[in-house]
Amino acid sequence: MSDAAQPTAAEVRAAAEAVKAALDAHLAAVEQRSGEDDSGVHEAFNQLAAAAEAYDELLYDAYDEVTPFEIPGAEDGLPPYIGPDEPSAVTVFIRRDYTVVEPQRLRAQAQRVADLDTDTRAGEPSAAGVVGQSVHAALGVLFGEFEPDEIASRHKEFGLEEGDSTTWVTAAEEPAEPGEWLDAPFEQADPQQIVCRFDVSSVFDEDEDLEEGVPDTSTQS
């Protein structure tokens, strides 16, 4: 950056004062919060982050110095929450990825389930005769028999390997009517309604290991 474009000492000082004011405003909002998801706290947090980022940039441009603060970028965090302060209902959106690493084990487990199925209606074809040869059919049998959480806890037993997963807990004004969203279950996954979010990915561990200089050996953050 040229000398003409560098910020003045007064501009840097003003940015520092803005950070101090934002800190005071954030603390006041926290002290007066009405609940865990107070919109005033979220707004004060965003203003503090913006003020700190502006100060950090000016400080670097003027003096080639940085602050010890890490300001999360928009791609690293959630957008501002705009949902109700006290949600009366929530929707949980879950995605889990798996890789079929042992097809034979997967088919064998599905075959056991199909062989034990005594509820097949008379005259309808049973799944028992096809799951042993088809991964597609085996997946249908296993995911039809077991809850997603049980699949997650027993995935190795079913010949699966975990990939990334994410869980979004989003606010809702009121519970949905039965059958209301079944045609498009993920259409209303609004990031700005997220109360809390939990992500699992080996990429998080890879980032940590790169910083520490050791190879990644785990699959969950």
Order of alpha helices (4+ residues) and beta strands (2+ residues): alpha-alpha-beta-alpha-alpha-alpha-beta-beta-alpha
